[in-house]
């Protein structure tokens, strides 16, 4: 019996050690090229950690906020930024827990991001600001705009999240998954298994792009680096996302805000017309436009069409 127990302990220890080594090697491989690090990076010292952002151009301020998909960062907008700098002072940020921003070991919530957006506009931009935001980050901007209308101008929402999904709150099952992912070594190993190169490639092919020939290897490399920059703490935002802690019910706020809002849908994004129709039900003033042959990230797949719509709406 003692021999079996000793063998079991040795095997368990060896397995944990092997997982730890794999975690370290995989993190190093995904971040070795330092693709997201450059001389244009600036940092806002927020109360929960440093928030990476870039500032370019001159004119009316425009804040770009990325989605919450694995590896998301301000790189999501890199094909738009230089073409907007003639008329706008561009601010593109990495939300806390994403990209090169700090990734503290904490629970990330929708209200946390709403506070971050408000504080960033008030303390860094310091002027009334228009916003371009993608997907599951749309609710944070709607909430921030409702609570501080004096600091926000026009809103452009790309493929907003389904309102029904936003109403889903953490359950016992999703909370357990969050707690499991936060476990040292084993939870980290699971995070690596769920967010490796193959899964990112599949995400781009099945969810983000319609035109598969537009998927570039550098996109995948940048997203992988975004998913692993700052080491093992990268998993905490993902754990909160899986646990549904980032969801916000915004129905009241959506009804009450008076800002001009444009919603841009990728024509091939599943159920996007129904989703935008639901937003318009609560706020009939919302304008809509659809980009042909695109899915979730038209700013990467068809940047010229997105630029045209942004310029028309903000002029």
TORKOL-4160 file (C-alpha; in steps of 0.2 Angstrom, whole numbers, padded with zeros to 4 digits, m for minus):
315
<pt num="1" X="0000" Y="0000" Z="0000"/>
<pt num="2" X="0014" Y="0012" Z="0005"/>
<pt num="3" X="0023" Y="0008" Z="m0012"/>
<pt num="4" X="0008" Y="0012" Z="m0022"/>
<pt num="5" X="0005" Y="0028" Z="m0012"/>
<pt num="6" X="0023" Y="0033" Z="m0015"/>
<pt num="7" X="0022" Y="0029" Z="m0034"/>
<pt num="8" X="0006" Y="0039" Z="m0035"/>
<pt num="9" X="0014" Y="0054" Z="m0026"/>
<pt num="10" X="0029" Y="0053" Z="m0038"/>
<pt num="11" X="0018" Y="0052" Z="m0053"/>
<pt num="12" X="0007" Y="0067" Z="m0048"/>
<pt num="13" X="0022" Y="0077" Z="m0044"/>
<pt num="14" X="0030" Y="0073" Z="m0061"/>
<pt num="15" X="0014" Y="0077" Z="m0070"/>
<pt num="16" X="0013" Y="0094" Z="m0061"/>
<pt num="17" X="0031" Y="0098" Z="m0064"/>
<pt num="18" X="0029" Y="0093" Z="m0083"/>
<pt num="19" X="0013" Y="0105" Z="m0084"/>
<pt num="20" X="0023" Y="0119" Z="m0076"/>
<pt num="21" X="0037" Y="0117" Z="m0089"/>
<pt num="22" X="0025" Y="0116" Z="m0103"/>
<pt num="23" X="0016" Y="0132" Z="m0097"/>
<pt num="24" X="0033" Y="0142" Z="m0096"/>
<pt num="25" X="0039" Y="0136" Z="m0113"/>
<pt num="26" X="0022" Y="0140" Z="m0122"/>
<pt num="27" X="0021" Y="0157" Z="m0114"/>
<pt num="28" X="0039" Y="0161" Z="m0120"/>
<pt num="29" X="0036" Y="0155" Z="m0137"/>
<pt num="30" X="0020" Y="0165" Z="m0139"/>
<pt num="31" X="0029" Y="0181" Z="m0133"/>
<pt num="32" X="0046" Y="0179" Z="m0139"/>
<pt num="33" X="0044" Y="0192" Z="m0154"/>
<pt num="34" X="0037" Y="0206" Z="m0143"/>
<pt num="35" X="0026" Y="0211" Z="m0157"/>
<pt num="36" X="0015" Y="0222" Z="m0146"/>
<pt num="37" X="0030" Y="0232" Z="m0139"/>
<pt num="38" X="0035" Y="0248" Z="m0148"/>
<pt num="39" X="0040" Y="0266" Z="m0145"/>
<pt num="40" X="0022" Y="0272" Z="m0147"/>
<pt num="41" X="0016" Y="0264" Z="m0131"/>
<pt num="42" X="0010" Y="0275" Z="m0117"/>
<pt num="43" X="0003" Y="0270" Z="m0100"/>
<pt num="44" X="m0011" Y="0277" Z="m0089"/>
<pt num="45" X="m0008" Y="0274" Z="m0071"/>
<pt num="46" X="m0025" Y="0268" Z="m0066"/>
<pt num="47" X="m0030" Y="0263" Z="m0048"/>
<pt num="48" X="m0030" Y="0244" Z="m0052"/>
<pt num="49" X="m0015" Y="0244" Z="m0063"/>
<pt num="50" X="m0006" Y="0252" Z="m0078"/>
<pt num="51" X="m0017" Y="0253" Z="m0094"/>
<pt num="52" X="m0007" Y="0253" Z="m0111"/>
<pt num="53" X="m0013" Y="0265" Z="m0124"/>
<pt num="54" X="m0007" Y="0274" Z="m0140"/>
<pt num="55" X="m0010" Y="0292" Z="m0145"/>
<pt num="56" X="m0009" Y="0298" Z="m0163"/>
<pt num="57" X="m0015" Y="0312" Z="m0174"/>
<pt num="58" X="m0024" Y="0329" Z="m0171"/>
<pt num="59" X="m0042" Y="0335" Z="m0171"/>
<pt num="60" X="m0058" Y="0329" Z="m0162"/>
<pt num="61" X="m0054" Y="0314" Z="m0150"/>
<pt num="62" X="m0059" Y="0297" Z="m0155"/>
<pt num="63" X="m0057" Y="0282" Z="m0143"/>
<pt num="64" X="m0055" Y="0264" Z="m0150"/>
<pt num="65" X="m0059" Y="0250" Z="m0138"/>
<pt num="66" X="m0056" Y="0232" Z="m0143"/>
<pt num="67" X="m0067" Y="0216" Z="m0141"/>
<pt num="68" X="m0065" Y="0203" Z="m0127"/>
<pt num="69" X="m0060" Y="0188" Z="m0137"/>
<pt num="70" X="m0044" Y="0179" Z="m0133"/>
<pt num="71" X="m0029" Y="0189" Z="m0137"/>
<pt num="72" X="m0038" Y="0205" Z="m0140"/>
<pt num="73" X="m0029" Y="0222" Z="m0139"/>
<pt num="74" X="m0028" Y="0238" Z="m0148"/>
<pt num="75" X="m0020" Y="0229" Z="m0162"/>
<pt num="76" X="m0038" Y="0225" Z="m0168"/>
<pt num="77" X="m0038" Y="0243" Z="m0175"/>
<pt num="78" X="m0021" Y="0244" Z="m0182"/>
<pt num="79" X="m0027" Y="0245" Z="m0200"/>
<pt num="80" X="m0038" Y="0260" Z="m0196"/>
<pt num="81" X="m0028" Y="0271" Z="m0185"/>
<pt num="82" X="m0016" Y="0280" Z="m0198"/>
<pt num="83" X="m0031" Y="0283" Z="m0209"/>
<pt num="84" X="m0040" Y="0293" Z="m0196"/>
<pt num="85" X="m0026" Y="0304" Z="m0189"/>
<pt num="86" X="m0029" Y="0318" Z="m0201"/>
<pt num="87" X="m0045" Y="0323" Z="m0193"/>
<pt num="88" X="m0045" Y="0315" Z="m0176"/>
<pt num="89" X="m0034" Y="0313" Z="m0161"/>
<pt num="90" X="m0034" Y="0294" Z="m0159"/>
<pt num="91" X="m0033" Y="0285" Z="m0143"/>
<pt num="92" X="m0032" Y="0266" Z="m0144"/>
<pt num="93" X="m0031" Y="0256" Z="m0127"/>
<pt num="94" X="m0029" Y="0239" Z="m0120"/>
<pt num="95" X="m0042" Y="0236" Z="m0107"/>
<pt num="96" X="m0035" Y="0230" Z="m0090"/>
<pt num="97" X="m0032" Y="0211" Z="m0091"/>
<pt num="98" X="m0028" Y="0212" Z="m0110"/>
<pt num="99" X="m0014" Y="0215" Z="m0122"/>
<pt num="100" X="0001" Y="0224" Z="m0113"/>
<pt num="101" X="m0010" Y="0232" Z="m0099"/>
<pt num="102" X="m0007" Y="0225" Z="m0082"/>
<pt num="103" X="m0016" Y="0209" Z="m0078"/>
<pt num="104" X="m0019" Y="0208" Z="m0059"/>
<pt num="105" X="m0026" Y="0192" Z="m0051"/>
<pt num="106" X="m0043" Y="0199" Z="m0048"/>
<pt num="107" X="m0061" Y="0197" Z="m0054"/>
<pt num="108" X="m0065" Y="0207" Z="m0070"/>
<pt num="109" X="m0082" Y="0214" Z="m0071"/>
<pt num="110" X="m0092" Y="0225" Z="m0083"/>
<pt num="111" X="m0093" Y="0238" Z="m0070"/>
<pt num="112" X="m0074" Y="0238" Z="m0068"/>
<pt num="113" X="m0072" Y="0242" Z="m0087"/>
<pt num="114" X="m0086" Y="0255" Z="m0087"/>
<pt num="115" X="m0076" Y="0264" Z="m0073"/>
<pt num="116" X="m0060" Y="0262" Z="m0083"/>
<pt num="117" X="m0067" Y="0270" Z="m0099"/>
<pt num="118" X="m0075" Y="0284" Z="m0089"/>
<pt num="119" X="m0058" Y="0288" Z="m0080"/>
<pt num="120" X="m0048" Y="0286" Z="m0095"/>
<pt num="121" X="m0059" Y="0299" Z="m0105"/>
<pt num="122" X="m0059" Y="0311" Z="m0090"/>
<pt num="123" X="m0041" Y="0310" Z="m0084"/>
<pt num="124" X="m0031" Y="0306" Z="m0101"/>
<pt num="125" X="m0042" Y="0313" Z="m0115"/>
<pt num="126" X="m0050" Y="0327" Z="m0105"/>
<pt num="127" X="m0062" Y="0332" Z="m0119"/>
<pt num="128" X="m0079" Y="0326" Z="m0125"/>
<pt num="129" X="m0075" Y="0310" Z="m0135"/>
<pt num="130" X="m0082" Y="0299" Z="m0148"/>
<pt num="131" X="m0080" Y="0280" Z="m0147"/>
<pt num="132" X="m0078" Y="0265" Z="m0158"/>
<pt num="133" X="m0080" Y="0249" Z="m0149"/>
<pt num="134" X="m0082" Y="0231" Z="m0154"/>
<pt num="135" X="m0093" Y="0216" Z="m0149"/>
<pt num="136" X="m0093" Y="0212" Z="m0130"/>
<pt num="137" X="m0086" Y="0228" Z="m0125"/>
<pt num="138" X="m0101" Y="0238" Z="m0132"/>
<pt num="139" X="m0111" Y="0237" Z="m0115"/>
<pt num="140" X="m0097" Y="0245" Z="m0105"/>
<pt num="141" X="m0097" Y="0260" Z="m0117"/>
<pt num="142" X="m0116" Y="0261" Z="m0117"/>
<pt num="143" X="m0116" Y="0261" Z="m0098"/>
<pt num="144" X="m0102" Y="0274" Z="m0097"/>
<pt num="145" X="m0111" Y="0285" Z="m0109"/>
<pt num="146" X="m0127" Y="0284" Z="m0099"/>
<pt num="147" X="m0119" Y="0288" Z="m0083"/>
<pt num="148" X="m0107" Y="0302" Z="m0089"/>
<pt num="149" X="m0116" Y="0309" Z="m0105"/>
<pt num="150" X="m0106" Y="0325" Z="m0104"/>
<pt num="151" X="m0089" Y="0317" Z="m0109"/>
<pt num="152" X="m0095" Y="0306" Z="m0123"/>
<pt num="153" X="m0100" Y="0312" Z="m0141"/>
<pt num="154" X="m0105" Y="0299" Z="m0155"/>
<pt num="155" X="m0104" Y="0280" Z="m0153"/>
<pt num="156" X="m0099" Y="0267" Z="m0166"/>
<pt num="157" X="m0103" Y="0249" Z="m0161"/>
<pt num="158" X="m0096" Y="0235" Z="m0172"/>
<pt num="159" X="m0105" Y="0219" Z="m0171"/>
<pt num="160" X="m0113" Y="0222" Z="m0153"/>
<pt num="161" X="m0116" Y="0208" Z="m0141"/>
<pt num="162" X="m0133" Y="0200" Z="m0141"/>
<pt num="163" X="m0144" Y="0208" Z="m0128"/>
<pt num="164" X="m0150" Y="0191" Z="m0122"/>
<pt num="165" X="m0132" Y="0185" Z="m0118"/>
<pt num="166" X="m0129" Y="0201" Z="m0109"/>
<pt num="167" X="m0143" Y="0196" Z="m0096"/>
<pt num="168" X="m0134" Y="0180" Z="m0092"/>
<pt num="169" X="m0127" Y="0181" Z="m0074"/>
<pt num="170" X="m0114" Y="0169" Z="m0066"/>
<pt num="171" X="m0121" Y="0152" Z="m0062"/>
<pt num="172" X="m0114" Y="0139" Z="m0051"/>
<pt num="173" X="m0106" Y="0130" Z="m0066"/>
<pt num="174" X="m0098" Y="0146" Z="m0074"/>
<pt num="175" X="m0091" Y="0151" Z="m0057"/>
<pt num="176" X="m0083" Y="0134" Z="m0054"/>
<pt num="177" X="m0075" Y="0135" Z="m0071"/>
<pt num="178" X="m0068" Y="0152" Z="m0066"/>
<pt num="179" X="m0061" Y="0146" Z="m0050"/>
<pt num="180" X="m0054" Y="0130" Z="m0059"/>
<pt num="181" X="m0045" Y="0141" Z="m0072"/>
<pt num="182" X="m0037" Y="0152" Z="m0058"/>
<pt num="183" X="m0029" Y="0137" Z="m0049"/>
<pt num="184" X="m0010" Y="0138" Z="m0051"/>
<pt num="185" X="m0002" Y="0126" Z="m0064"/>
<pt num="186" X="m0017" Y="0115" Z="m0068"/>
<pt num="187" X="m0028" Y="0130" Z="m0071"/>
<pt num="188" X="m0015" Y="0138" Z="m0081"/>
<pt num="189" X="m0012" Y="0122" Z="m0091"/>
<pt num="190" X="m0030" Y="0122" Z="m0095"/>
<pt num="191" X="m0030" Y="0140" Z="m0101"/>
<pt num="192" X="m0015" Y="0136" Z="m0112"/>
<pt num="193" X="m0024" Y="0121" Z="m0119"/>
<pt num="194" X="m0040" Y="0132" Z="m0123"/>
<pt num="195" X="m0030" Y="0147" Z="m0130"/>
<pt num="196" X="m0016" Y="0139" Z="m0141"/>
<pt num="197" X="m0012" Y="0143" Z="m0159"/>
<pt num="198" X="m0024" Y="0130" Z="m0166"/>
<pt num="199" X="m0039" Y="0137" Z="m0156"/>
<pt num="200" X="m0034" Y="0155" Z="m0161"/>
<pt num="201" X="m0033" Y="0150" Z="m0179"/>
<pt num="202" X="m0050" Y="0141" Z="m0178"/>
<pt num="203" X="m0058" Y="0157" Z="m0170"/>
<pt num="204" X="m0052" Y="0167" Z="m0184"/>
<pt num="205" X="m0058" Y="0155" Z="m0197"/>
<pt num="206" X="m0075" Y="0151" Z="m0190"/>
<pt num="207" X="m0080" Y="0167" Z="m0180"/>
<pt num="208" X="m0070" Y="0182" Z="m0185"/>
<pt num="209" X="m0067" Y="0181" Z="m0204"/>
<pt num="210" X="m0078" Y="0177" Z="m0219"/>
<pt num="211" X="m0064" Y="0180" Z="m0232"/>
<pt num="212" X="m0052" Y="0167" Z="m0226"/>
<pt num="213" X="m0039" Y="0174" Z="m0238"/>
<pt num="214" X="m0038" Y="0190" Z="m0227"/>
<pt num="215" X="m0032" Y="0180" Z="m0212"/>
<pt num="216" X="m0014" Y="0184" Z="m0210"/>
<pt num="217" X="m0001" Y="0175" Z="m0200"/>
<pt num="218" X="0004" Y="0191" Z="m0191"/>
<pt num="219" X="m0014" Y="0193" Z="m0185"/>
<pt num="220" X="m0013" Y="0176" Z="m0176"/>
<pt num="221" X="0005" Y="0180" Z="m0169"/>
<pt num="222" X="m0001" Y="0196" Z="m0162"/>
<pt num="223" X="m0017" Y="0189" Z="m0154"/>
<pt num="224" X="m0006" Y="0175" Z="m0146"/>
<pt num="225" X="0006" Y="0187" Z="m0139"/>
<pt num="226" X="m0009" Y="0197" Z="m0132"/>
<pt num="227" X="m0016" Y="0181" Z="m0124"/>
<pt num="228" X="0001" Y="0178" Z="m0115"/>
<pt num="229" X="0009" Y="0195" Z="m0112"/>
<pt num="230" X="0012" Y="0198" Z="m0093"/>
<pt num="231" X="0014" Y="0179" Z="m0090"/>
<pt num="232" X="0002" Y="0168" Z="m0081"/>
<pt num="233" X="m0009" Y="0182" Z="m0075"/>
<pt num="234" X="m0016" Y="0183" Z="m0093"/>
<pt num="235" X="m0028" Y="0169" Z="m0088"/>
<pt num="236" X="m0038" Y="0180" Z="m0075"/>
<pt num="237" X="m0048" Y="0190" Z="m0087"/>
<pt num="238" X="m0052" Y="0175" Z="m0097"/>
<pt num="239" X="m0058" Y="0166" Z="m0082"/>
<pt num="240" X="m0069" Y="0181" Z="m0078"/>
<pt num="241" X="m0075" Y="0181" Z="m0096"/>
<pt num="242" X="m0079" Y="0162" Z="m0095"/>
<pt num="243" X="m0088" Y="0165" Z="m0078"/>
<pt num="244" X="m0099" Y="0178" Z="m0086"/>
<pt num="245" X="m0093" Y="0191" Z="m0074"/>
<pt num="246" X="m0091" Y="0204" Z="m0088"/>
<pt num="247" X="m0110" Y="0204" Z="m0093"/>
<pt num="248" X="m0120" Y="0219" Z="m0090"/>
<pt num="249" X="m0139" Y="0222" Z="m0092"/>
<pt num="250" X="m0140" Y="0238" Z="m0101"/>
<pt num="251" X="m0158" Y="0239" Z="m0106"/>
<pt num="252" X="m0163" Y="0254" Z="m0096"/>
<pt num="253" X="m0147" Y="0263" Z="m0101"/>
<pt num="254" X="m0150" Y="0259" Z="m0119"/>
<pt num="255" X="m0167" Y="0267" Z="m0118"/>
<pt num="256" X="m0161" Y="0283" Z="m0110"/>
<pt num="257" X="m0145" Y="0288" Z="m0119"/>
<pt num="258" X="m0147" Y="0302" Z="m0131"/>
<pt num="259" X="m0131" Y="0300" Z="m0141"/>
<pt num="260" X="m0130" Y="0297" Z="m0159"/>
<pt num="261" X="m0126" Y="0279" Z="m0162"/>
<pt num="262" X="m0121" Y="0269" Z="m0177"/>
<pt num="263" X="m0121" Y="0250" Z="m0177"/>
<pt num="264" X="m0110" Y="0242" Z="m0190"/>
<pt num="265" X="m0113" Y="0223" Z="m0193"/>
<pt num="266" X="m0103" Y="0211" Z="m0203"/>
<pt num="267" X="m0116" Y="0204" Z="m0215"/>
<pt num="268" X="m0111" Y="0186" Z="m0212"/>
<pt num="269" X="m0110" Y="0188" Z="m0193"/>
<pt num="270" X="m0123" Y="0175" Z="m0186"/>
<pt num="271" X="m0140" Y="0184" Z="m0181"/>
<pt num="272" X="m0132" Y="0201" Z="m0182"/>
<pt num="273" X="m0148" Y="0209" Z="m0190"/>
<pt num="274" X="m0159" Y="0202" Z="m0176"/>
<pt num="275" X="m0147" Y="0208" Z="m0163"/>
<pt num="276" X="m0146" Y="0226" Z="m0170"/>
<pt num="277" X="m0165" Y="0226" Z="m0172"/>
<pt num="278" X="m0166" Y="0222" Z="m0153"/>
<pt num="279" X="m0155" Y="0237" Z="m0149"/>
<pt num="280" X="m0166" Y="0248" Z="m0160"/>
<pt num="281" X="m0182" Y="0241" Z="m0152"/>
<pt num="282" X="m0175" Y="0250" Z="m0136"/>
<pt num="283" X="m0167" Y="0265" Z="m0144"/>
<pt num="284" X="m0176" Y="0268" Z="m0161"/>
<pt num="285" X="m0163" Y="0282" Z="m0165"/>
<pt num="286" X="m0149" Y="0270" Z="m0168"/>
<pt num="287" X="m0143" Y="0269" Z="m0186"/>
<pt num="288" X="m0136" Y="0253" Z="m0194"/>
<pt num="289" X="m0126" Y="0248" Z="m0209"/>
<pt num="290" X="m0119" Y="0231" Z="m0214"/>
<pt num="291" X="m0102" Y="0227" Z="m0222"/>
<pt num="292" X="m0104" Y="0214" Z="m0236"/>
<pt num="293" X="m0094" Y="0197" Z="m0235"/>
<pt num="294" X="m0087" Y="0200" Z="m0217"/>
<pt num="295" X="m0090" Y="0193" Z="m0200"/>
<pt num="296" X="m0085" Y="0198" Z="m0183"/>
<pt num="297" X="m0069" Y="0209" Z="m0186"/>
<pt num="298" X="m0073" Y="0219" Z="m0202"/>
<pt num="299" X="m0060" Y="0232" Z="m0196"/>
<pt num="300" X="m0047" Y="0218" Z="m0200"/>
<pt num="301" X="m0056" Y="0210" Z="m0214"/>
<pt num="302" X="m0062" Y="0225" Z="m0224"/>
<pt num="303" X="m0054" Y="0241" Z="m0216"/>
<pt num="304" X="m0058" Y="0252" Z="m0231"/>
<pt num="305" X="m0077" Y="0250" Z="m0229"/>
<pt num="306" X="m0076" Y="0252" Z="m0210"/>
<pt num="307" X="m0066" Y="0268" Z="m0213"/>
<pt num="308" X="m0079" Y="0275" Z="m0225"/>
<pt num="309" X="m0093" Y="0272" Z="m0213"/>
<pt num="310" X="m0083" Y="0280" Z="m0198"/>
<pt num="311" X="m0079" Y="0295" Z="m0208"/>
<pt num="312" X="m0097" Y="0298" Z="m0214"/>
<pt num="313" X="m0104" Y="0296" Z="m0197"/>
<pt num="314" X="m0092" Y="0307" Z="m0188"/>
<pt num="315" X="m0092" Y="0321" Z="m0201"/>
